[in-house]
Amino acid sequence: MKTLDVRRVGYLNALKDDPRSPESFAFPACLTSLMEAIGADVGWQTIQAHGREYQKRRMNDAILAASGMAFGLLWNKDT
């Protein structure tokens, strides 16, 4: 059995010293981590939010949009 070494995912208000942005939806975050582990370019970018600088994976946003899960952000008053 082969196990991939997939980078852990940070969630909102967790891993406060982690410079990566939170990825609060499990499906696109896990799929992005898997793609990164097998060598795909996930497209890192630096953003400013909540008075901090974060590293963000662009592929997470693309998967969030392509899967239709981004529509759920319209219904969450905290995002």
Secondary structure, 3 states (H helix, E strand, C coil): CCCCCCCCCCCCCCCCCCCECCCCCHHHHHHHHHHHHCCCCCCEEEEEECCEEEEEEHHHHHHHHHCCHHHHHHHCCCC
